[in-house]
């Protein structure tokens, strides 16, 4: 009897650990592009799910952004059927560029919306995503370069639950990309290499092909692992901050006409880190907008450097100091 390839063992163990969050007899949807990461995830999920009586469906989203994309999606579905999924599903989305967003962000938004819709239609309790440790490292480095703050630097969460109770799980965040390719080779699985992954018009590709190799060469090996550890540590800090904010925010926030208001005194009493997080959370939860650092600081000046300045225009809303409160009002009101 031949021994199990190390890459296969590693990925199956990662998936087994992730599936332990789910109830026996439930359904999971695996996001499948046909690439090595998602194909290895799909095959390992099928193997591990059988032991727990979990139904597995694969979902391939065709963005229609490449010539022959429908054929690529069909091949991914065929590969999923070959590894034994209970159902290999395909869906096509229209990628629409929102104001200020790039094609990558628009495609991601469309993909996640499609995955959520299919998962709920199938009665799935979770969606499994094939992001690896390398993806996490790239995300952290991009966030650092953009000055996005701790929210971005904490990277992708291994597991989260959305407002509708659907879980989004990334079992492979501690697994290197090369391991997923080794899994496919050891399992005789033919995977697809997305040409977009070699297109240096995309910042993530430049980070992958140029920046990380230079850092490895100049600073020594282990940079990707170090970036992933940084994300994990920052996520722990951010979760602690979030808990503190949610404990505080109920006492200092009131609903206002066409918006929401926050106590100036309470904001002033908090350190800058908490004050800024409260401002961002209030705007995000009420208007669905993520403020930039500059916008957040400008709003905070209504508390810390007040000298009668007028309303501050923000995306989808405005902020103004009225007496002892900062009032956020929807744009046009």
C-alpha positions in Angstrom: 0.0 0.0 0.0 1.5 3.3 -1.1 1.9 6.1 1.5 -0.2 9.2 1.3 1.6 12.2 -0.3 2.5 14.9 2.3 0.6 17.6 0.4 -2.5 15.5 0.3 -2.3 14.7 4.0 -1.7 18.4 4.9 -4.7 19.7 2.9 -7.0 17.0 4.1 -6.1 17.7 7.7 -6.8 21.5 7.1 -10.2 20.7 5.6 -11.0 18.2 8.3 -10.4 20.8 10.9 -12.6 23.3 9.1 -15.5 20.9 8.6 -15.5 20.3 12.4 -17.3 23.6 12.7 -20.3 22.2 10.7 -23.0 19.8 11.7 -23.2 16.3 10.3 -25.6 16.0 7.5 -25.2 19.7 6.4 -24.4 21.0 3.0 -21.3 23.0 2.0 -20.6 24.9 -1.2 -17.0 25.0 -2.5 -16.0 27.9 -4.7 -14.3 26.3 -7.6 -12.4 28.2 -10.3 -10.6 25.2 -11.7 -7.2 26.4 -10.4 -5.0 24.3 -8.2 -6.1 25.9 -4.9 -9.8 25.5 -5.4 -9.5 22.1 -7.1 -7.4 20.7 -4.2 -9.9 22.2 -1.8 -12.8 20.6 -3.6 -11.2 17.1 -3.7 -10.1 17.2 -0.1 -13.6 18.4 1.0 -15.3 15.6 -0.8 -13.0 13.0 0.9 -13.4 14.5 4.4 -17.1 15.2 4.0 -18.0 11.6 3.4 -16.9 10.8 7.0 -19.4 13.3 8.4 -22.3 12.8 6.0 -21.9 16.3 4.6 -23.2 17.0 1.2 -20.7 18.9 -1.1 -21.6 21.1 -4.1 -19.1 23.0 -6.1 -19.9 26.4 -7.5 -18.1 27.8 -10.5 -18.7 31.4 -11.3 -18.1 32.5 -14.9 -17.3 36.3 -14.9 -17.3 36.4 -18.7 -14.1 38.5 -18.6 -11.9 36.1 -20.7 -12.4 34.6 -24.1 -13.6 31.0 -23.6 -14.6 31.6 -20.0 -17.7 29.4 -20.4 -15.6 26.5 -21.5 -13.2 27.0 -18.6 -16.2 27.0 -16.2 -17.5 23.8 -17.8 -14.2 22.1 -17.5 -14.1 23.0 -13.8 -17.5 21.5 -13.3 -16.4 18.3 -15.0 -13.3 18.2 -12.7 -15.6 18.6 -9.7 -17.8 15.7 -10.9 -14.7 13.6 -11.3 -13.6 14.1 -7.7 -17.1 13.1 -6.5 -19.1 16.3 -5.6 -22.8 15.7 -5.1 -23.6 18.5 -7.6 -21.3 20.6 -9.8 -23.0 23.9 -10.3 -22.2 26.8 -12.7 -23.4 30.4 -12.8 -22.6 33.4 -14.9 -22.4 36.9 -13.6 -22.3 40.4 -15.1 -19.4 42.4 -13.7 -20.3 46.0 -13.4 -17.7 48.6 -12.4 -18.9 50.7 -9.4 -17.7 54.2 -9.0 -14.0 54.2 -8.0 -13.7 50.4 -8.1 -11.4 48.4 -10.3 -12.2 45.3 -12.4 -10.8 43.0 -9.7 -13.0 44.5 -7.0 -16.0 44.4 -9.2 -15.4 40.8 -10.2 -14.9 39.8 -6.5 -18.2 41.5 -5.5 -20.1 39.8 -8.3 -18.5 36.5 -7.4 -19.3 36.6 -3.7 -22.9 37.7 -4.4 -23.3 34.7 -6.8 -21.7 32.3 -4.3 -24.0 33.5 -1.5 -27.1 33.2 -3.7 -26.3 29.6 -4.9 -25.3 28.5 -1.4 -28.6 29.7 0.1 -30.6 28.1 -2.8 -28.8 24.8 -2.0 -29.4 25.1 1.7 -25.7 25.2 2.4 -24.5 26.3 5.8 -21.1 27.3 4.6 -19.1 28.4 1.6 -15.5 27.1 1.4 -12.9 29.4 -0.3 -9.5 28.3 -1.5 -7.3 31.2 -0.4 -3.9 30.1 0.8 -1.1 31.5 3.0 0.4 33.1 0.0 -2.9 34.9 -0.8 -2.9 36.1 2.8 0.6 37.4 2.6 -0.1 39.3 -0.6 -3.2 40.8 1.0 -1.3 42.1 4.0 1.5 43.5 1.9 -1.0 45.3 -0.4 -2.8 46.7 2.6 0.5 47.9 4.0 1.5 49.6 0.8 -1.9 51.4 0.5 -1.8 52.6 4.1 -5.1 50.9 4.8 -4.7 50.4 8.5 -5.2 47.5 10.8 -8.5 46.5 9.3 -6.8 45.6 6.0 -3.6 44.4 7.6 -5.4 41.7 9.5 -6.1 40.1 6.2 -8.7 37.5 5.4 -10.5 35.8 8.3 -10.2 32.0 8.5 -13.9 31.9 9.2 -16.7 34.4 9.5 -20.5 34.4 9.6 -22.5 37.0 7.5 -25.6 38.8 8.6 -27.8 35.9 7.2 -26.0 33.2 9.1 -24.0 31.8 6.2 -20.4 30.9 7.1 -17.5 31.7 4.9 -14.6 29.4 5.6 -11.0 29.5 4.3 -9.5 26.1 5.3 -6.2 26.6 3.4 -5.0 29.9 5.0 -2.1 28.1 6.6 -1.2 26.1 3.5 1.3 27.3 0.9 0.2 27.7 -2.7 2.9 25.2 -3.9 1.2 22.6 -1.6 -2.1 22.8 -3.5 -0.3 22.2 -6.8 1.6 19.3 -5.3 -1.8 17.9 -4.1 -3.2 18.1 -7.6 -0.1 16.4 -9.1 -0.2 13.6 -6.5 -3.9 13.1 -7.1 -3.7 13.2 -10.9 -5.9 16.3 -11.1 -5.5 18.6 -14.1 -5.9 22.2 -13.0 -6.3 25.4 -14.9 -3.7 28.3 -14.7 -5.5 31.6 -14.9 -3.6 33.9 -17.3 -4.7 36.8 -15.1 -2.3 35.5 -12.5 0.5 36.4 -14.8 -0.8 39.8 -15.9 1.4 42.4 -14.2 -1.3 45.1 -14.8 -2.7 43.8 -11.6 -1.1 45.0 -8.3 -1.5 41.6 -6.7 0.4 39.9 -9.6 3.3 42.4 -9.2 3.4 41.7 -5.5 3.5 38.0 -6.2 6.0 38.0 -9.0 8.3 40.9 -8.1 7.9 42.3 -4.6 7.8 39.1 -2.4 10.7 37.5 -4.3 12.8 40.6 -3.7 11.9 40.6 0.0 12.8 36.9 0.3 16.1 37.5 -1.5 17.1 40.6 0.6 15.6 39.8 4.0 15.7 36.0 4.0 13.2 33.2 3.6 9.9 33.1 5.5 8.5 36.5 4.6 5.2 35.1 3.5 4.8 33.2 6.8 5.8 36.3 8.7 3.2 38.4 7.0 0.5 35.8 7.6 1.5 35.7 11.3 1.2 39.5 11.4 -2.3 39.3 10.0 -3.3 36.7 12.7 -1.9 38.9 15.5 -3.6 42.0 14.1 -6.9 40.2 13.8 -6.8 39.2 17.4 -6.2 42.9 18.3 -8.9 44.1 16.0 -11.4 41.6 17.4 -10.6 42.8 21.0 -11.1 46.4 19.8 -14.4 45.6 18.1 -15.7 44.0 21.3 -14.8 47.1 23.3 -16.5 49.3 20.7 -19.7 47.3 20.6 -19.9 47.5 24.4 -19.5 51.2 24.3 -21.5 52.2 21.2 -25.0 51.4 22.6 -24.6 54.1 25.2 -23.3 56.9 23.0 -25.3 56.5 19.7 -28.8 57.7 19.1 -30.9 57.6 15.9 -31.5 61.0 14.4 -33.7 62.2 11.6 -32.4 60.7 8.4 -29.3 59.5 10.1 -27.5 58.8 13.4 -25.7 60.8 16.1 -22.8 60.2 18.5 -22.0 61.9 21.8 -19.1 64.4 21.5 -18.2 63.9 25.2 -18.1 60.1 24.9 -15.9 60.3 21.7 -13.6 62.8 23.4 -13.2 60.5 26.5 -11.9 57.7 24.3 -8.4 57.3 23.0 -7.9 58.2 19.4 -7.8 54.5 18.3 -11.2 53.8 19.8 -12.7 57.1 18.7 -11.7 56.6 15.1 -13.0 53.1 15.1 -16.3 54.2 16.5 -16.7 56.8 13.8 -15.9 54.3 11.0 -18.2 51.7 12.5 -21.1 54.1 12.8 -20.8 55.3 9.2 -20.3 51.8 7.9 -23.3 50.3 9.8 -25.7 53.2 9.0 -24.7 54.1 5.4 -22.7 51.1 4.2 -19.6 53.2 3.6 -16.0 52.6 4.6 -14.3 55.8 5.5 -10.7 56.5 4.6 -8.2 57.5 7.2 -8.3 61.1 6.1 -12.1 61.2 6.2 -12.1 59.6 9.7 -9.6 62.1 11.0 -11.5 65.0 9.6 -14.7 63.9 11.4 -12.7 63.3 14.6 -11.6 67.0 14.4 -15.2 67.9 15.1 -14.6 66.5 18.5 -10.9 67.3 19.2 -10.4 70.5 17.3 -13.8 72.2 17.2 -13.8 75.8 16.1 -17.2 76.1 14.5 -16.5 74.4 11.1 -19.5 73.4 9.0 -20.6 70.0 7.7 -18.1 67.6 6.3 -19.2 65.8 3.1 -18.6 62.1 3.2 -19.6 59.3 0.8 -23.3 58.8 1.1 -23.6 61.1 4.1 -22.4 64.2 5.9 -21.2 64.9 9.4 -21.8 68.0 11.4 -21.5 69.0 15.1 -24.8 70.1 16.6 -24.5 71.0 20.3 -23.0 68.0 22.1 -23.4 65.5 19.3 -21.9 64.6 16.0 -24.8 64.1 13.6 -24.4 61.9 10.5 -27.1 62.5 7.9 -27.8 60.7 4.6 -26.7 62.7 1.5 -29.5 64.8 0.1 -31.4 65.2 3.4 
